[in-house]
Amino acid sequence: MRILITNDDGINAPGLKVMEAIAREVAGPDGEVWTVAPAFEQSGVAHCISFVHPTLVSRFGPQVYTTEGTPADCVLTALHDIMADHPPDLILSGVNRGNNAAENVLYSGTIGAALEAALQGVPSIALSQYYGPGNLSLDDPFEAAARHGAETVRALLDHGHWDEADYRVFYNVNFPPVAAGDVKGRRVSCQGFRRGTGFSTVPHTAPNGRRFVWIAGGDQTRETAADSDAQANLDGYISITPLRADLTAHDVLADLKARLE
């Protein structure tokens, strides 16, 4: 199996090393692992692509490249340039530092890379490591992802729903904020929503008098619906959420037709 890995935390991120180990275990001794990752951190860029300016591509090592672009740029660069003659069988994005559950899905560059892979017709999985009191003090906060990542990817490859629809399914996996030995199992979950929290801004005035704002995140430990990804993680489970890029609100489509057509 030929696997491409990427991320949004950048080429030097510790989570990318965890992802490489996961990918090598899944690929097996006869497989290949390629890396095309951002040259610097691209957290929060979602599915952004560098449409109005060129993107520098550099060889970082054997089968390892960087782009001065977004995670989605990395996927496009790999598929249509670096690996164009021998495309990957699977694209893995992550392992992200922090969760990409609930509303974070909509902002995540980790998800954006997996989404672009799905749009390009390649099976893809995004993997993220939830941070919290249960793992922040560990020598390796990525311990849960490192120990359970390969078996989770294999389980999805063997038993997941893989279609060839126009907006095909891809997967969002979040590892709970606990030690590897405390992981309770896997739960297939919907995308949750943390009510009463979300992104905001913190104003700041620089010494020269210019006004700036910092983007601030919300409470990542707030409980959500029982069947949601974030709640599964907070309860100690690995969450697996099938996603599609189709943003149509299908549940209101028929009613809207009746009202407006």
C-alpha positions as CSV (number, residue, x, y, z in Angstrom):
1,M,0.0,0.0,0.0
2,R,1.2,3.5,-0.9
3,I,0.2,6.1,1.8
4,L,0.5,9.9,1.7
5,I,0.5,11.7,5.0
6,T,0.1,15.4,5.6
7,N,-1.1,17.7,8.4
8,D,-1.8,21.3,9.3
9,D,0.7,21.7,12.1
10,G,3.7,21.7,9.8
11,I,6.5,19.5,8.8
12,N,8.3,19.7,12.2
13,A,5.2,18.9,14.3
14,P,5.5,16.0,16.7
15,G,2.1,14.6,15.6
16,L,3.5,14.1,12.0
17,K,6.1,11.7,13.4
18,V,3.3,9.8,15.1
19,M,1.4,9.7,11.9
20,E,4.4,8.5,10.0
21,A,4.7,5.6,12.4
22,I,1.0,4.8,12.1
23,A,1.3,4.9,8.3
24,R,4.3,2.7,8.2
25,E,2.6,0.1,10.3
26,V,-0.5,0.2,8.1
27,A,1.5,0.2,4.8
28,G,3.5,-2.9,5.9
29,P,7.1,-3.8,5.0
30,D,6.4,-3.7,1.2
31,G,4.5,-0.5,1.3
32,E,5.5,3.2,0.9
33,V,4.9,6.2,3.0
34,W,5.2,9.7,1.4
35,T,5.0,13.0,3.2
36,V,3.9,16.3,1.7
37,A,3.3,18.8,4.6
38,P,3.1,22.5,5.1
39,A,6.5,24.2,5.6
40,F,5.0,26.1,8.6
41,E,1.9,25.8,10.7
42,Q,-1.4,26.1,8.9
43,S,-3.9,25.5,11.8
44,G,-7.4,26.9,11.2
45,V,-7.1,27.3,7.5
46,A,-9.9,24.7,6.8
47,H,-10.2,23.8,3.1
48,C,-8.4,26.9,1.9
49,I,-6.3,26.6,-1.3
50,S,-3.7,29.0,-2.6
51,F,-5.6,30.0,-5.7
52,V,-4.1,33.4,-6.4
53,H,-0.4,32.9,-5.9
54,P,2.1,30.1,-6.6
55,T,3.3,27.7,-3.9
56,L,6.9,26.9,-3.3
57,V,7.6,23.1,-3.1
58,S,10.8,21.8,-1.5
59,R,12.3,18.3,-1.1
60,F,12.9,17.8,2.6
61,G,14.2,14.2,2.4
62,P,13.5,10.8,0.7
63,Q,9.8,10.8,-0.2
64,V,9.4,13.9,2.1
65,Y,8.3,17.3,0.7
66,T,7.1,20.6,2.0
67,T,4.9,23.3,0.4
68,E,4.6,26.9,1.5
69,G,0.8,26.4,1.3
70,T,-2.2,24.9,3.0
71,P,-2.9,21.3,3.8
72,A,-5.3,21.1,0.8
73,D,-2.5,22.5,-1.3
74,C,-0.3,19.7,-0.1
75,V,-2.8,17.1,-1.2
76,L,-3.2,18.7,-4.7
77,T,0.6,19.0,-5.0
78,A,1.1,15.4,-4.1
79,L,-1.6,14.0,-6.4
80,H,-0.9,16.2,-9.5
81,D,2.8,16.7,-9.2
82,I,5.0,14.8,-6.8
83,M,3.1,11.5,-6.9
84,A,1.3,12.0,-10.2
85,D,2.7,8.9,-11.8
86,H,2.1,6.7,-8.8
87,P,-0.8,8.1,-6.8
88,P,-1.4,7.0,-3.2
89,D,-3.9,4.4,-2.2
90,L,-4.8,6.2,1.0
91,I,-4.3,9.7,2.4
92,L,-3.9,10.2,6.2
93,S,-4.0,13.8,7.7
94,G,-2.7,14.5,11.2
95,V,-2.1,13.5,13.9
96,N,-3.3,17.0,14.9
97,R,-2.3,18.6,18.1
98,G,-5.7,19.1,19.7
99,N,-9.2,17.8,18.8
100,N,-11.0,18.3,15.6
101,A,-14.4,17.3,16.9
102,A,-17.7,19.3,17.0
103,E,-17.5,22.8,15.5
104,N,-13.7,22.5,15.1
105,V,-14.4,20.3,12.1
106,L,-15.4,23.4,10.1
107,Y,-12.1,25.3,10.8
108,S,-9.6,22.5,10.7
109,G,-6.8,22.3,8.1
110,T,-6.4,18.6,9.1
111,I,-10.0,18.0,8.0
112,G,-9.4,20.2,4.9
113,A,-6.7,17.9,3.6
114,A,-8.8,14.8,4.1
115,L,-11.8,16.6,2.4
116,E,-9.6,17.5,-0.6
117,A,-8.4,14.0,-0.9
118,A,-12.0,12.8,-1.0
119,L,-12.9,15.3,-3.7
120,Q,-10.0,14.0,-5.7
121,G,-11.3,10.4,-5.3
122,V,-8.7,9.1,-2.8
123,P,-9.8,7.3,0.4
124,S,-8.8,9.6,3.3
125,I,-8.9,9.7,7.1
126,A,-8.2,12.7,9.4
127,L,-6.7,11.8,12.8
128,S,-6.5,14.2,15.8
129,Q,-5.4,13.9,19.4
130,Y,-7.7,15.5,22.0
131,Y,-5.7,17.4,24.7
132,G,-6.9,17.6,28.3
133,P,-6.0,17.0,31.9
134,G,-5.7,13.2,31.3
135,N,-2.9,13.4,28.8
136,L,-1.3,16.9,29.1
137,S,1.1,15.7,31.8
138,L,2.2,12.6,30.0
139,D,5.7,12.3,28.6
140,D,3.9,11.8,25.2
141,P,0.5,13.5,25.0
142,F,0.0,11.6,21.7
143,E,0.2,8.3,23.5
144,A,-3.4,7.3,22.7
145,A,-3.1,8.0,19.0
146,A,0.3,6.3,18.8
147,R,-0.9,3.1,20.4
148,H,-4.4,2.9,18.8
149,G,-3.9,4.7,15.5
150,A,-2.9,1.9,13.2
151,E,-5.5,-0.5,14.4
152,T,-8.2,2.2,14.0
153,V,-7.1,2.9,10.5
154,R,-7.0,-0.8,9.7
155,A,-10.5,-1.2,11.1
156,L,-11.8,1.6,8.9
157,L,-10.1,0.1,5.8
158,D,-11.6,-3.3,6.5
159,H,-15.0,-2.4,7.7
160,G,-15.7,1.3,6.8
161,H,-18.1,2.5,4.2
162,W,-16.1,3.5,1.2
163,D,-18.2,4.8,-1.7
164,E,-17.5,6.4,-5.1
165,A,-20.2,9.1,-4.8
166,D,-19.5,12.6,-6.2
167,Y,-19.1,13.8,-2.6
168,R,-17.6,10.6,-1.2
169,V,-17.3,9.6,2.4
170,F,-14.1,10.3,4.3
171,Y,-13.5,9.9,8.0
172,N,-12.7,12.0,11.1
173,V,-11.0,10.2,14.0
174,N,-10.4,11.8,17.3
175,F,-8.4,10.1,20.1
176,P,-9.5,10.9,23.7
177,P,-7.5,13.0,26.1
178,V,-6.4,10.0,28.2
179,A,-3.4,7.7,28.5
180,A,-3.3,4.9,25.9
181,G,-4.2,2.3,28.5
182,D,-7.3,4.2,29.6
183,V,-8.9,4.3,26.1
184,K,-12.2,2.5,26.4
185,G,-12.8,1.6,22.8
186,R,-14.3,3.1,19.6
187,R,-17.6,4.8,19.0
188,V,-19.1,5.8,15.7
189,S,-20.4,9.3,16.4
190,C,-22.1,12.2,14.8
191,Q,-20.4,15.7,14.6
192,G,-21.3,17.4,17.8
193,F,-21.8,21.0,18.8
194,R,-20.5,22.7,22.0
195,R,-23.3,25.1,23.0
196,G,-22.3,28.3,24.6
197,T,-18.8,28.2,23.4
198,G,-16.9,28.9,20.1
199,F,-14.2,31.1,18.7
200,S,-14.0,34.8,19.7
201,T,-11.5,37.6,19.6
202,V,-9.3,39.2,22.3
203,P,-8.3,42.8,21.5
204,H,-4.7,44.0,21.9
205,T,-3.1,47.3,21.5
206,A,0.5,47.2,20.4
207,P,3.2,49.5,21.8
208,N,3.0,51.6,18.6
209,G,-0.7,52.2,19.3
210,R,-2.0,49.9,16.5
211,R,-5.0,47.7,17.3
212,F,-4.9,43.9,16.8
213,V,-7.1,41.0,17.9
214,W,-6.1,37.5,18.8
215,I,-8.5,34.7,17.8
216,A,-9.4,32.7,21.0
217,G,-10.9,29.2,21.2
218,G,-13.7,28.1,23.4
219,D,-14.1,25.6,26.2
220,Q,-13.1,22.2,24.8
221,T,-14.4,20.2,27.8
222,R,-18.0,21.3,27.6
223,E,-20.4,18.3,27.4
224,T,-22.3,17.8,24.2
225,A,-24.9,15.4,22.9
226,A,-24.4,11.8,24.1
227,D,-23.9,10.4,20.6
228,S,-21.5,13.1,19.4
229,D,-17.8,12.9,18.7
230,A,-16.7,15.4,21.4
231,Q,-18.7,13.6,24.1
232,A,-17.3,10.2,23.1
233,N,-13.8,11.6,23.5
234,L,-14.5,13.2,26.8
235,D,-15.9,9.8,27.9
236,G,-12.6,8.1,27.0
237,Y,-13.5,6.7,23.6
238,I,-12.0,7.1,20.1
239,S,-14.6,8.8,18.0
240,I,-15.1,7.9,14.3
241,T,-17.3,10.2,12.3
242,P,-18.1,9.7,8.6
243,L,-18.2,13.0,6.7
244,R,-19.1,14.3,3.3
245,A,-18.3,17.7,1.6
246,D,-21.9,18.2,0.6
247,L,-23.2,21.0,2.7
248,T,-26.8,20.9,1.5
249,A,-29.3,20.9,4.4
250,H,-31.2,17.9,3.0
251,D,-33.6,17.8,5.9
252,V,-35.2,21.1,4.8
253,L,-34.9,20.7,1.1
254,A,-38.4,19.2,0.4
255,D,-40.2,21.6,2.6
256,L,-38.4,24.6,1.0
257,K,-39.3,23.4,-2.4
258,A,-43.0,23.3,-1.4
259,R,-42.8,26.8,0.0
260,L,-40.8,28.5,-2.8
261,E,-41.3,26.7,-6.1
